[in-house]
Amino acid sequence: MGDGGVITTSDDDLAQRLRRLRNHGLKNRDEVAGWGFNSRLDTLQAAVLRVRLRRLDEVIEARRANARGYRERLSSTVRCPADRPQERAIYHLFMIECDRRDELQGFLAQRGIEAKIHYPIPIHLQACSGSLGYRPGTLPVAEAQAKRILSLPVHQNLTEEHLEWVTQAILEFYEEKR
């Protein structure tokens, strides 16, 4: 419906701290425990989120299945994110790392496949970080990845046919370029 979100935790202390932070840092009506934000949802957004939370596990598993599908089909061609046993990624984004990223993005766009470049400028090179003194070359791995990452559609409504279409287009691109 719009802006909104949720944080889940089983840590009671963290939950209490987050509740304070979302409400200007207020411990109670009169005391501020620390600097915070106004991050409360309006009633309409909260109602929509409450309904959507009922399907959260289903949504996450669908995204994880799509990520597995990409890894199975593409990991020999492009670098895919790892799915480590100690982690449980929800795959808000599925970013591959690839050669000729901009060409690949254009190739996919010609086929009606939306792939996006998220974070083309590393945070240390953003204007907001200027006072920190970072310069190009300071974090070479982040800078190299920023030139190579491409986000593929991974949302929970992605069909098996669409997943296959996206992966086949990527494989075709790299086969044509050999």
C-alpha positions as CSV (number, residue, x, y, z in Angstrom):
1,M,0.0,0.0,0.0
2,G,2.9,2.3,0.6
3,D,5.8,2.8,3.0
4,G,5.9,0.5,6.0
5,G,7.7,-2.4,7.3
6,V,8.3,-4.8,10.2
7,I,11.1,-6.0,12.3
8,T,10.9,-9.3,14.1
9,T,13.1,-10.5,16.9
10,S,13.0,-13.0,19.7
11,D,15.3,-10.8,21.8
12,D,13.1,-8.9,24.4
13,D,15.7,-6.2,25.1
14,L,16.1,-5.5,21.3
15,A,12.4,-5.4,20.9
16,Q,12.0,-2.8,23.6
17,R,14.8,-0.7,22.2
18,L,13.3,-0.8,18.7
19,R,9.9,0.3,20.1
20,R,11.5,3.3,21.7
21,L,13.4,4.2,18.5
22,R,10.3,4.1,16.4
23,N,8.7,6.7,18.6
24,H,11.3,9.5,18.9
25,G,13.2,7.5,21.5
26,L,10.5,8.0,24.1
27,K,10.7,5.7,27.1
28,N,7.3,6.9,28.2
29,R,5.3,10.0,27.4
30,D,7.7,12.3,29.2
31,E,11.2,10.7,29.1
32,V,13.4,10.3,26.1
33,A,15.8,7.3,26.4
34,G,17.8,8.2,23.3
35,W,17.5,9.7,19.9
36,G,14.9,8.0,17.7
37,F,12.6,8.5,14.8
38,N,8.9,8.8,14.0
39,S,8.5,5.5,12.3
40,R,5.0,4.5,13.4
41,L,2.7,3.2,10.7
42,D,-0.6,4.9,10.1
43,T,-3.7,2.7,10.8
44,L,-4.3,1.8,7.2
45,Q,-0.7,0.7,6.6
46,A,-0.8,-1.3,9.8
47,A,-4.0,-3.1,8.8
48,V,-2.6,-4.1,5.4
49,L,0.7,-5.3,7.0
50,R,-1.3,-7.3,9.6
51,V,-3.1,-9.2,6.8
52,R,0.2,-9.6,4.8
53,L,2.0,-11.0,7.8
54,R,-0.3,-14.0,7.7
55,R,1.4,-15.1,4.5
56,L,5.0,-14.1,5.5
57,D,6.4,-17.6,5.7
58,E,4.8,-18.5,2.4
59,V,6.2,-15.4,0.7
60,I,9.7,-16.0,2.1
61,E,9.7,-19.6,1.0
62,A,8.6,-18.7,-2.6
63,R,11.4,-16.1,-2.8
64,R,13.9,-18.7,-1.5
65,A,12.7,-21.2,-4.0
66,N,13.2,-18.7,-6.8
67,A,16.7,-18.0,-5.5
68,R,17.4,-21.7,-5.6
69,G,16.1,-21.9,-9.1
70,Y,18.4,-19.1,-10.2
71,R,21.4,-20.7,-8.5
72,E,20.8,-24.1,-10.0
73,R,20.5,-22.6,-13.5
74,L,23.0,-19.8,-13.4
75,S,25.8,-20.5,-11.0
76,S,28.1,-21.9,-13.7
77,T,27.7,-18.7,-15.7
78,V,27.4,-15.8,-13.2
79,R,28.2,-15.4,-9.6
80,C,25.1,-16.0,-7.4
81,P,24.6,-15.2,-3.7
82,A,25.4,-18.1,-1.5
83,D,22.7,-19.5,0.8
84,R,24.6,-20.5,3.9
85,P,23.2,-23.0,6.4
86,Q,23.5,-20.6,9.3
87,E,21.5,-17.9,7.5
88,R,18.0,-17.6,6.2
89,A,17.9,-15.0,3.5
90,I,14.5,-13.7,2.4
91,Y,15.8,-12.5,-1.0
92,H,14.3,-9.0,-1.1
93,L,16.8,-8.7,-4.0
94,F,18.6,-11.4,-5.9
95,M,21.8,-9.8,-7.1
96,I,24.1,-11.6,-9.5
97,E,27.6,-10.5,-10.1
98,C,28.4,-10.7,-13.8
99,D,30.7,-9.6,-16.6
100,R,29.3,-7.0,-19.1
101,R,26.6,-6.1,-16.7
102,D,25.3,-3.1,-18.6
103,E,25.1,-5.0,-21.8
104,L,23.3,-7.9,-20.1
105,Q,20.8,-5.4,-18.6
106,G,20.1,-4.0,-22.0
107,F,19.8,-7.5,-23.5
108,L,17.2,-8.4,-20.9
109,A,15.3,-5.2,-21.3
110,Q,14.9,-5.9,-25.1
111,R,13.2,-9.1,-24.0
112,G,10.9,-7.3,-21.6
113,I,12.8,-8.6,-18.5
114,E,13.3,-5.9,-15.8
115,A,16.7,-6.2,-14.2
116,K,17.9,-3.4,-12.0
117,I,21.2,-2.0,-10.9
118,H,20.9,-1.5,-7.2
119,Y,23.6,0.6,-5.5
120,P,25.7,1.6,-8.5
121,I,27.7,4.0,-6.3
122,P,29.1,2.4,-3.2
123,I,28.1,4.1,0.0
124,H,31.6,5.3,0.8
125,L,31.6,7.3,-2.5
126,Q,28.2,8.8,-1.9
127,A,28.1,12.6,-1.2
128,C,26.7,11.9,2.3
129,S,30.0,10.1,3.1
130,G,32.2,12.9,1.8
131,S,33.2,14.0,5.3
132,L,34.6,10.5,6.1
133,G,37.5,11.0,3.7
134,Y,37.0,7.9,1.5
135,R,38.1,8.2,-2.1
136,P,37.9,6.0,-5.1
137,G,40.2,3.0,-4.6
138,T,39.7,3.0,-0.8
139,L,37.4,0.0,-0.9
140,P,38.3,-1.8,-4.1
141,V,36.1,-4.9,-3.6
142,A,32.9,-2.8,-3.0
143,E,33.8,-0.6,-6.0
144,A,34.4,-3.6,-8.3
145,Q,31.1,-5.2,-7.2
146,A,29.2,-2.0,-7.8
147,K,30.2,-2.3,-11.4
148,R,29.2,-5.9,-11.7
149,I,25.9,-6.4,-9.7
150,L,22.5,-6.8,-11.4
151,S,19.3,-7.6,-9.5
152,L,17.0,-10.2,-11.1
153,P,13.3,-10.5,-10.4
154,V,12.9,-12.8,-7.4
155,H,9.5,-11.8,-5.9
156,Q,7.0,-14.4,-4.7
157,N,4.7,-14.0,-7.7
158,L,7.4,-15.1,-10.1
159,T,6.2,-18.2,-12.0
160,E,8.4,-21.2,-12.9
161,E,7.9,-20.2,-16.6
162,H,9.1,-16.6,-15.9
163,L,12.1,-17.9,-13.9
164,E,13.0,-20.2,-16.8
165,W,12.6,-17.3,-19.3
166,V,14.9,-15.0,-17.3
167,T,17.6,-17.7,-16.9
168,Q,17.4,-18.8,-20.5
169,A,17.8,-15.2,-21.7
170,I,20.9,-14.8,-19.5
171,L,22.4,-18.0,-20.7
172,E,21.7,-17.0,-24.3
173,F,23.4,-13.6,-23.7
174,Y,26.6,-15.3,-22.5
175,E,26.5,-18.0,-25.2
176,E,26.1,-15.3,-27.9
177,K,29.0,-13.3,-26.5
178,R,31.5,-16.2,-26.6
